[in-house]
Amino acid sequence: RAEAQRILDDLTERAQRETVDAVAMIVLYTALGDFDNALTWAERGCETRGMLLVMPLDARMDPIRSHPRFQAVLRRMNLPGA
């Protein structure tokens, strides 16, 4: 948990000045139980067409998979699972 938080803090700081991988942010926030921020990054990644194509297949998304916001991201990107 501490390591995940450290990595998240680093990526959050880097996101202020460069593009960071939305999937990494989603996975980290989900692992830490911060589903609201995970879903925010899913929505943000959808807008920028990040590496979100892996989301329907990634088991790390299971805790947020049934959330309406996550389902909306999948629909907007025409990805399976919605």
C-alpha positions, 0 to 999 in steps of 0.5 A: 500500500505504501509503495502504491501511494508513493508511485501514485504521488510521483505520477500525480506530480509528473502529471502536472507537467507531462502526460502520464499513463491513464491506465496506471493511474486507474490501477493505482487509485483502484488498488488504494480504494479511491474509486472516484479518482480511478473513474475520473482518470478513466474518463480523462483517458477516454478523452485523450484516447490513452491506453484504455483499450486494455480496460475490458480485459484487465482484471485490475479494473474489476472493483470498478467494472460495474460502476455506471461511470466506468460503463459509460467510458466503455460505451464512449470508446465502443469497447466490449463489457458495457 
